[in-house]
Amino acid sequence: MHWQSQWRPHKTGLGALPMSFLPRDPFQRRLFAGFLCFFAVSCLNPPYLDFMLMQHVPTIASLAFLVYVVNHLAVSRLSYSLTILFLVLHTIGARYLYSNTPYDDWAYWLTGRTVSETLGLTRNHYDRVVHFSFGLLMTVPIQELERRYLKLSRAMSCLLAIEFVIAMSAVYEMIEWLVALVFAPDWSESFLGQQGDAFDGQKDMALATLGSMISISIVALTGNRGTCEPVAT
């Protein structure tokens, strides 16, 4: 499997093929179909239906944007895989309202010990994992598109990718706060996943930034191989 392989986007304009819901690249198509199945299963008998629906507003928006991007731009298999992996992590959190994600139960079933017991944790950290993963997983796709279509240097595209992650993390925190305030004031702390931490939003942003910096460091060390190669013909 060639992770750097890309697929030509659909042509636009008169005589262009209609935009397809599924990616044209066979690997990306299978990955997208697999995620749709996973998403559908995650919505069965949810413990927090109303909050899951609110959490999935950005999921649906992200899927629609992803469909548009792969039909109009060349996206590497690596970037596409990282994006789908992040959506999987978010989908799990959306089902369980993030702060109630039962990873301790899953770990105990697999190993006989809980993650919290092993690491001495006193709160559910799944939301922190996903915020860190946003920076770690989404920085490469962002940097790839910036370099290929904005024609930026590797250094500038790396810097702007980190700044984009920071900005999007801040925007998400503000939107999440506003949604909780308007639609779920009685459940705002649970919806936001604060778990009594007044600086939860700042820590989430810091973790996303850390993940982004780690991702960019890997890009720098590998010479950006696998993301900005010419489109396969």
PLY file of the C-alpha trace (Angstrom):
ply
format ascii 1.0
element vertex 233
property float x
property float y
property float z
element edge 232
property int vertex1
property int vertex2
end_header
0.00 0.00 0.00
1.39 3.38 -1.01
0.35 5.89 1.63
1.45 8.80 -0.53
-0.77 7.78 -3.45
-3.33 10.33 -4.49
-6.23 10.38 -6.90
-6.97 13.05 -9.45
-9.89 15.25 -8.38
-12.95 15.48 -10.58
-12.77 18.07 -13.32
-14.93 21.10 -12.80
-16.82 23.21 -15.30
-18.91 22.29 -18.33
-18.91 18.60 -19.11
-17.51 17.70 -15.72
-18.56 14.52 -13.97
-21.08 15.03 -11.14
-19.58 15.05 -7.67
-19.52 11.55 -6.20
-20.46 10.85 -2.59
-17.71 8.21 -2.34
-14.04 8.92 -3.13
-12.77 7.70 -6.49
-9.63 6.17 -4.99
-10.47 2.53 -4.05
-8.57 2.65 -0.74
-10.22 5.92 0.32
-13.60 4.58 -0.81
-13.29 1.51 1.43
-12.11 3.65 4.33
-15.03 6.07 3.92
-17.57 3.25 3.65
-16.10 1.61 6.75
-16.42 4.85 8.69
-20.06 5.27 7.63
-20.80 1.78 8.97
-18.98 2.59 12.21
-20.86 5.87 12.52
-24.22 4.15 12.00
-23.48 1.50 14.64
-22.33 4.17 17.13
-25.75 5.83 16.86
-27.65 2.71 17.99
-29.22 3.06 21.45
-27.04 6.02 22.52
-27.02 6.76 26.27
-27.22 10.54 25.67
-29.27 10.97 22.49
-29.87 14.74 22.61
-26.23 15.51 23.35
-24.99 13.02 20.77
-27.04 14.80 18.10
-25.47 18.13 19.08
-21.99 16.59 19.06
-22.58 15.19 15.58
-23.33 18.56 13.99
-19.57 19.10 13.40
-19.24 15.42 12.39
-21.77 15.80 9.56
-20.26 19.13 8.54
-16.79 17.56 8.46
-18.00 14.64 6.35
-19.65 16.99 3.86
-16.47 19.05 3.64
-14.36 15.90 3.22
-16.59 14.73 0.35
-16.16 18.12 -1.32
-12.40 18.19 -0.83
-11.68 14.73 -2.26
-13.83 15.52 -5.30
-12.05 18.78 -6.07
-8.53 18.41 -4.65
-5.88 15.71 -4.57
-5.63 14.24 -1.06
-3.00 11.68 -0.14
-4.03 8.39 1.37
-2.07 9.24 4.50
-3.93 12.52 5.02
-7.27 10.88 4.29
-6.55 8.06 6.76
-5.54 10.50 9.50
-8.74 12.48 8.96
-10.93 9.37 9.18
-9.09 8.21 12.31
-9.81 11.54 14.01
-13.49 11.29 13.05
-13.59 7.80 14.58
-12.22 9.14 17.87
-14.72 12.01 17.84
-17.61 9.65 17.04
-16.78 7.51 20.09
-16.69 10.61 22.30
-19.94 11.94 20.86
-21.76 8.73 21.76
-20.68 8.87 25.41
-20.69 12.64 25.95
-16.88 12.48 26.03
-16.52 12.66 29.82
-18.42 9.37 30.20
-16.49 7.35 27.62
-16.03 3.97 29.36
-12.42 3.33 28.44
-11.81 2.00 31.96
-14.45 -0.69 31.40
-12.90 -1.60 28.06
-9.40 -1.76 29.56
-10.59 -3.90 32.47
-12.31 -6.30 30.06
-9.10 -6.64 28.05
-6.42 -6.61 30.77
-8.11 -6.90 34.16
-6.94 -3.39 35.10
-8.36 0.05 34.43
-6.47 2.89 32.79
-7.28 5.20 35.72
-5.95 2.65 38.22
-2.78 2.06 36.23
-2.00 5.76 35.64
-3.47 7.14 38.85
-6.06 9.28 37.06
-8.89 11.01 38.91
-10.95 12.17 35.89
-12.02 10.82 32.53
-9.37 12.02 30.08
-10.93 10.90 26.81
-11.72 14.50 25.83
-8.07 15.41 26.37
-6.99 12.48 24.17
-9.23 13.67 21.33
-8.06 17.28 21.58
-4.45 16.07 21.48
-5.35 13.82 18.54
-6.84 16.76 16.66
-3.45 18.42 16.59
-1.53 15.19 16.03
-3.70 13.83 13.22
-5.07 16.87 11.42
-1.88 18.92 11.11
-0.49 16.77 8.27
-3.60 17.10 6.05
-3.71 20.85 6.69
-0.01 21.27 5.94
-0.30 19.14 2.82
-3.11 21.24 1.35
-1.39 24.50 2.28
1.82 23.48 0.58
0.25 22.01 -2.53
-2.46 24.60 -3.25
-1.16 27.75 -1.58
2.34 27.04 -2.91
3.92 27.75 0.47
7.37 26.66 1.51
7.64 23.70 3.85
8.61 25.96 6.77
5.74 28.40 6.19
3.16 25.64 5.64
4.28 23.93 8.86
4.01 27.15 10.84
0.58 28.01 9.43
-0.66 24.47 10.04
0.15 24.82 13.75
-1.50 28.25 13.86
-4.57 26.84 12.09
-4.89 24.10 14.73
-4.62 26.66 17.54
-7.21 28.90 15.89
-9.65 26.06 15.21
-9.26 24.79 18.77
-10.17 28.22 20.12
-13.14 28.56 17.75
-14.40 25.10 18.73
-14.17 25.89 22.44
-16.16 29.10 21.97
-18.83 27.43 19.82
-19.09 24.53 22.26
-19.53 26.96 25.16
-22.20 28.92 23.27
-24.13 25.78 22.30
-24.07 24.53 25.89
-25.20 27.91 27.19
-28.14 28.16 24.78
-29.33 24.56 24.41
-28.19 22.76 27.57
-27.63 25.25 30.42
-28.46 22.66 33.10
-25.98 20.19 31.60
-23.38 22.69 30.47
-20.52 21.33 32.59
-21.18 17.74 31.50
-21.61 18.76 27.86
-18.37 20.75 27.94
-16.56 17.91 29.72
-15.05 20.22 32.31
-15.40 17.75 35.18
-14.81 20.56 37.69
-11.75 21.99 35.91
-12.21 25.71 35.29
-9.24 25.70 32.89
-10.40 22.70 30.87
-10.71 24.71 27.64
-7.20 26.14 27.94
-5.74 22.68 28.62
-7.59 21.24 25.63
-6.13 23.94 23.38
-2.66 23.37 24.81
-2.89 19.63 24.10
-4.03 20.27 20.52
-1.06 22.60 20.07
1.30 20.00 21.53
-0.06 17.32 19.21
0.34 19.66 16.24
3.94 20.46 17.14
4.76 16.75 17.47
3.16 16.08 14.09
5.08 18.90 12.42
8.30 17.65 14.01
7.71 14.26 12.39
7.04 15.99 9.05
10.32 17.89 9.38
12.30 14.77 10.30
10.88 12.72 7.43
11.37 15.47 4.88
7.60 15.67 4.20
7.65 12.38 2.27
4.26 10.87 1.57
2.19 14.04 1.63
3.21 16.37 -1.16
4.18 13.95 -3.90
2.85 14.58 -7.42
-0.63 13.26 -8.12
-0.62 9.70 -9.41
-1.79 9.28 -12.99
0 1
1 2
2 3
3 4
4 5
5 6
6 7
7 8
8 9
9 10
10 11
11 12
12 13
13 14
14 15
15 16
16 17
17 18
18 19
19 20
20 21
21 22
22 23
23 24
24 25
25 26
26 27
27 28
28 29
29 30
30 31
31 32
32 33
33 34
34 35
35 36
36 37
37 38
38 39
39 40
40 41
41 42
42 43
43 44
44 45
45 46
46 47
47 48
48 49
49 50
50 51
51 52
52 53
53 54
54 55
55 56
56 57
57 58
58 59
59 60
60 61
61 62
62 63
63 64
64 65
65 66
66 67
67 68
68 69
69 70
70 71
71 72
72 73
73 74
74 75
75 76
76 77
77 78
78 79
79 80
80 81
81 82
82 83
83 84
84 85
85 86
86 87
87 88
88 89
89 90
90 91
91 92
92 93
93 94
94 95
95 96
96 97
97 98
98 99
99 100
100 101
101 102
102 103
103 104
104 105
105 106
106 107
107 108
108 109
109 110
110 111
111 112
112 113
113 114
114 115
115 116
116 117
117 118
118 119
119 120
120 121
121 122
122 123
123 124
124 125
125 126
126 127
127 128
128 129
129 130
130 131
131 132
132 133
133 134
134 135
135 136
136 137
137 138
138 139
139 140
140 141
141 142
142 143
143 144
144 145
145 146
146 147
147 148
148 149
149 150
150 151
151 152
152 153
153 154
154 155
155 156
156 157
157 158
158 159
159 160
160 161
161 162
162 163
163 164
164 165
165 166
166 167
167 168
168 169
169 170
170 171
171 172
172 173
173 174
174 175
175 176
176 177
177 178
178 179
179 180
180 181
181 182
182 183
183 184
184 185
185 186
186 187
187 188
188 189
189 190
190 191
191 192
192 193
193 194
194 195
195 196
196 197
197 198
198 199
199 200
200 201
201 202
202 203
203 204
204 205
205 206
206 207
207 208
208 209
209 210
210 211
211 212
212 213
213 214
214 215
215 216
216 217
217 218
218 219
219 220
220 221
221 222
222 223
223 224
224 225
225 226
226 227
227 228
228 229
229 230
230 231
231 232
